[in-house]
Amino acid sequence: MPAEEIPAPLDPADGLAAVAALRRLADQLEDAAVEQAMRAGWSWPQVAEALGVTRQAVHKKHAKRLIAAGVQLRRR
């Protein structure tokens, strides 16, 4: 959807607050989906491809949290 079709809030603070809230939600959804995939036996390259990022990027972002959560991680 082009930006001109998205109704902009009258107050810029409202628009920026909405963007921040959406980013937090997207991060939470990503965390949950990555954890679910890794618990299901997915590899880092599979998760990275699904997210459209590098294996290194997804590992750096999620590995410590997953280890702390007790998720058994595959090496490759």
N, CA and C atoms as an extended XYZ file, in Angstrom:
228
Properties=species:S:1:pos:R:3:atomname:S:1:resname:S:1:resid:I:1 pbc="F F F"
N         0.844       -1.170        0.000 N   MET     1
C         0.000        0.000        0.000 CA  MET     1
C         0.892        1.236        0.000 C   MET     1
N         0.747        2.114       -0.984 N   PRO     2
C         1.560        3.337       -1.017 CA  PRO     2
C         1.272        4.219        0.192 C   PRO     2
N         2.285        4.958        0.607 N   ALA     3
C         2.180        5.794        1.803 CA  ALA     3
C         1.031        6.785        1.699 C   ALA     3
N         0.724        7.270        0.505 N   GLU     4
C        -0.336        8.260        0.384 CA  GLU     4
C        -1.714        7.675        0.679 C   GLU     4
N        -1.840        6.351        0.713 N   GLU     5
C        -3.112        5.715        1.024 CA  GLU     5
C        -3.259        5.391        2.504 C   GLU     5
N        -2.200        5.508        3.268 N   ILE     6
C        -2.247        5.235        4.696 CA  ILE     6
C        -2.613        6.527        5.399 C   ILE     6
N        -3.735        6.529        6.117 N   PRO     7
C        -4.111        7.780        6.804 CA  PRO     7
C        -3.113        8.121        7.903 C   PRO     7
N        -2.625        9.333        7.870 N   ALA     8
C        -1.647        9.783        8.869 CA  ALA     8
C        -2.389       10.378       10.059 C   ALA     8
N        -1.917       10.079       11.271 N   PRO     9
C        -2.529       10.716       12.442 CA  PRO     9
C        -2.340       12.226       12.373 C   PRO     9
N        -3.260       12.952       12.974 N   LEU    10
C        -3.147       14.411       12.972 CA  LEU    10
C        -1.953       14.881       13.780 C   LEU    10
N        -1.652       14.183       14.859 N   ASP    11
C        -0.534       14.555       15.729 CA  ASP    11
C         0.658       13.655       15.405 C   ASP    11
N         1.805       14.234       14.998 N   PRO    12
C         2.978       13.409       14.695 CA  PRO    12
C         3.383       12.504       15.850 C   PRO    12
N         3.171       12.931       17.089 N   ALA    13
C         3.521       12.093       18.237 CA  ALA    13
C         2.716       10.801       18.218 C   ALA    13
N         1.456       10.867       17.794 N   ASP    14
C         0.636        9.657       17.708 CA  ASP    14
C         1.182        8.704       16.655 C   ASP    14
N         1.585        9.243       15.527 N   GLY    15
C         2.153        8.414       14.463 CA  GLY    15
C         3.444        7.754       14.892 C   GLY    15
N         4.295        8.504       15.553 N   LEU    16
C         5.572        7.955       16.013 CA  LEU    16
C         5.364        6.915       17.116 C   LEU    16
N         4.400        7.144       17.982 N   ALA    17
C         4.088        6.162       19.029 CA  ALA    17
C         3.579        4.871       18.403 C   ALA    17
N         2.792        4.992       17.344 N   ALA    18
C         2.289        3.806       16.655 CA  ALA    18
C         3.428        3.025       16.016 C   ALA    18
N         4.370        3.722       15.400 N   VAL    19
C         5.533        3.059       14.802 CA  VAL    19
C         6.331        2.324       15.869 C   VAL    19
N         6.575        2.957       16.991 N   ALA    20
C         7.334        2.323       18.080 CA  ALA    20
C         6.607        1.084       18.595 C   ALA    20
N         5.293        1.179       18.747 N   ALA    21
C         4.516        0.034       19.225 CA  ALA    21
C         4.560       -1.111       18.223 C   ALA    21
N         4.474       -0.802       16.942 N   LEU    22
C         4.545       -1.841       15.909 CA  LEU    22
C         5.916       -2.507       15.896 C   LEU    22
N         6.970       -1.737       16.102 N   ARG    23
C         8.317       -2.325       16.157 CA  ARG    23
C         8.446       -3.285       17.335 C   ARG    23
N         7.923       -2.880       18.497 N   ARG    24
C         7.972       -3.770       19.663 CA  ARG    24
C         7.194       -5.053       19.392 C   ARG    24
N         6.028       -4.924       18.790 N   LEU    25
C         5.217       -6.096       18.468 CA  LEU    25
C         5.935       -6.987       17.469 C   LEU    25
N         6.525       -6.394       16.437 N   ALA    26
C         7.257       -7.184       15.437 CA  ALA    26
C         8.421       -7.926       16.094 C   ALA    26
N         9.135       -7.282       17.008 N   ASP    27
C        10.243       -7.945       17.714 CA  ASP    27
C         9.735       -9.119       18.544 C   ASP    27
N         8.607       -8.931       19.233 N   GLN    28
C         8.039      -10.008       20.043 CA  GLN    28
C         7.603      -11.184       19.167 C   GLN    28
N         6.978      -10.877       18.028 N   LEU    29
C         6.550      -11.931       17.104 CA  LEU    29
C         7.755      -12.684       16.542 C   LEU    29
N         8.811      -11.946       16.203 N   GLU    30
C        10.021      -12.579       15.690 CA  GLU    30
C        10.648      -13.486       16.751 C   GLU    30
N        10.759      -12.984       17.972 N   ASP    31
C        11.335      -13.800       19.048 CA  ASP    31
C        10.565      -15.111       19.202 C   ASP    31
N         9.245      -15.025       19.238 N   ALA    32
C         8.423      -16.222       19.428 CA  ALA    32
C         8.541      -17.173       18.238 C   ALA    32
N         8.551      -16.640       17.023 N   ALA    33
C         8.632      -17.489       15.838 CA  ALA    33
C         9.998      -18.157       15.714 C   ALA    33
N        11.063      -17.426       16.027 N   VAL    34
C        12.405      -18.010       15.973 CA  VAL    34
C        12.529      -19.103       17.026 C   VAL    34
N        12.035      -18.846       18.226 N   GLU    35
C        12.111      -19.868       19.268 CA  GLU    35
C        11.315      -21.111       18.853 C   GLU    35
N        10.137      -20.925       18.313 N   GLN    36
C         9.326      -22.054       17.870 CA  GLN    36
C        10.055      -22.854       16.786 C   GLN    36
N        10.654      -22.160       15.830 N   ALA    37
C        11.377      -22.836       14.754 CA  ALA    37
C        12.569      -23.615       15.292 C   ALA    37
N        13.325      -23.014       16.193 N   MET    38
C        14.497      -23.689       16.730 CA  MET    38
C        14.092      -24.890       17.593 C   MET    38
N        13.012      -24.774       18.345 N   ARG    39
C        12.524      -25.913       19.127 CA  ARG    39
C        12.038      -27.038       18.210 C   ARG    39
N        11.600      -26.673       16.996 N   ALA    40
C        11.137      -27.661       16.018 CA  ALA    40
C        12.290      -28.263       15.220 C   ALA    40
N        13.529      -27.841       15.533 N   GLY    41
C        14.690      -28.426       14.885 CA  GLY    41
C        15.207      -27.697       13.658 C   GLY    41
N        14.726      -26.497       13.419 N   TRP    42
C        15.226      -25.728       12.277 CA  TRP    42
C        16.684      -25.358       12.514 C   TRP    42
N        17.400      -25.168       11.424 N   SER    43
C        18.790      -24.717       11.498 CA  SER    43
C        18.830      -23.188       11.411 C   SER    43
N        19.971      -22.623       11.803 N   TRP    44
C        20.136      -21.170       11.669 CA  TRP    44
C        19.952      -20.711       10.226 C   TRP    44
N        20.529      -21.406        9.229 N   PRO    45
C        20.310      -20.957        7.849 CA  PRO    45
C        18.841      -20.995        7.430 C   PRO    45
N        18.086      -21.974        7.902 N   GLN    46
C        16.655      -22.024        7.565 CA  GLN    46
C        15.908      -20.830        8.154 C   GLN    46
N        16.186      -20.532        9.403 N   VAL    47
C        15.529      -19.401       10.060 CA  VAL    47
C        15.930      -18.103        9.363 C   VAL    47
N        17.219      -17.960        9.081 N   ALA    48
C        17.711      -16.749        8.426 CA  ALA    48
C        17.042      -16.547        7.068 C   ALA    48
N        16.940      -17.618        6.288 N   GLU    49
C        16.313      -17.503        4.968 CA  GLU    49
C        14.852      -17.079        5.096 C   GLU    49
N        14.143      -17.658        6.056 N   ALA    50
C        12.740      -17.315        6.250 CA  ALA    50
C        12.562      -15.848        6.652 C   ALA    50
N        13.530      -15.309        7.386 N   LEU    51
C        13.463      -13.913        7.821 CA  LEU    51
C        14.082      -12.948        6.813 C   LEU    51
N        14.796      -13.475        5.829 N   GLY    52
C        15.439      -12.608        4.841 CA  GLY    52
C        16.666      -11.898        5.371 C   GLY    52
N        17.377      -12.571        6.289 N   VAL    53
C        18.606      -12.010        6.854 CA  VAL    53
C        19.702      -13.069        6.767 C   VAL    53
N        20.901      -12.713        7.197 N   THR    54
C        21.993      -13.688        7.190 CA  THR    54
C        21.904      -14.596        8.407 C   THR    54
N        22.553      -15.744        8.309 N   ARG    55
C        22.625      -16.679        9.427 CA  ARG    55
C        23.303      -16.000       10.612 C   ARG    55
N        24.342      -15.254       10.329 N   GLN    56
C        25.080      -14.571       11.391 CA  GLN    56
C        24.182      -13.561       12.115 C   GLN    56
N        23.377      -12.840       11.365 N   ALA    57
C        22.504      -11.824       11.966 CA  ALA    57
C        21.471      -12.459       12.890 C   ALA    57
N        20.852      -13.539       12.438 N   VAL    58
C        19.817      -14.173       13.264 CA  VAL    58
C        20.453      -14.837       14.488 C   VAL    58
N        21.626      -15.409       14.326 N   HIS    59
C        22.318      -16.030       15.460 CA  HIS    59
C        22.693      -14.969       16.493 C   HIS    59
N        23.262      -13.873       16.038 N   LYS    60
C        23.683      -12.797       16.951 CA  LYS    60
C        22.495      -12.234       17.725 C   LYS    60
N        21.365      -12.102       17.059 N   LYS    61
C        20.197      -11.497       17.689 CA  LYS    61
C        19.507      -12.442       18.673 C   LYS    61
N        19.512      -13.742       18.405 N   HIS    62
C        18.665      -14.653       19.170 CA  HIS    62
C        19.379      -15.716       19.999 C   HIS    62
N        20.632      -16.032       19.720 N   ALA    63
C        21.276      -17.186       20.349 CA  ALA    63
C        21.301      -17.107       21.876 C   ALA    63
N        21.749      -16.004       22.437 N   LYS    64
C        21.856      -15.901       23.897 CA  LYS    64
C        20.502      -16.079       24.569 C   LYS    64
N        19.481      -15.450       24.006 N   ARG    65
C        18.145      -15.556       24.589 CA  ARG    65
C        17.632      -16.989       24.519 C   ARG    65
N        17.867      -17.653       23.394 N   LEU    66
C        17.401      -19.035       23.236 CA  LEU    66
C        18.132      -19.980       24.181 C   LEU    66
N        19.427      -19.790       24.331 N   ILE    67
C        20.208      -20.620       25.261 CA  ILE    67
C        19.680      -20.420       26.680 C   ILE    67
N        19.438      -19.171       27.051 N   ALA    68
C        18.916      -18.877       28.389 CA  ALA    68
C        17.541      -19.505       28.605 C   ALA    68
N        16.784      -19.651       27.514 N   ALA    69
C        15.448      -20.259       27.590 CA  ALA    69
C        15.513      -21.780       27.558 C   ALA    69
N        16.718      -22.332       27.445 N   GLY    70
C        16.877      -23.788       27.448 CA  GLY    70
C        16.614      -24.464       26.118 C   GLY    70
N        16.655      -23.692       25.047 N   VAL    71
C        16.432      -24.271       23.718 CA  VAL    71
C        17.693      -24.968       23.257 C   VAL    71
N        17.569      -26.216       22.798 N   GLN    72
C        18.687      -26.976       22.245 CA  GLN    72
C        18.935      -26.443       20.841 C   GLN    72
N        20.105      -25.878       20.609 N   LEU    73
C        20.410      -25.272       19.315 CA  LEU    73
C        21.226      -26.205       18.453 C   LEU    73
N        20.907      -26.208       17.159 N   ARG    74
C        21.695      -26.982       16.199 CA  ARG    74
C        22.918      -26.178       15.820 C   ARG    74
N        23.975      -26.869       15.518 N   ARG    75
C        25.207      -26.168       15.131 CA  ARG    75
C        25.087      -25.573       13.745 C   ARG    75
N        24.432      -26.238       12.824 N   ARG    76
C        24.306      -25.737       11.450 CA  ARG    76
C        22.929      -25.943       10.937 C   ARG    76
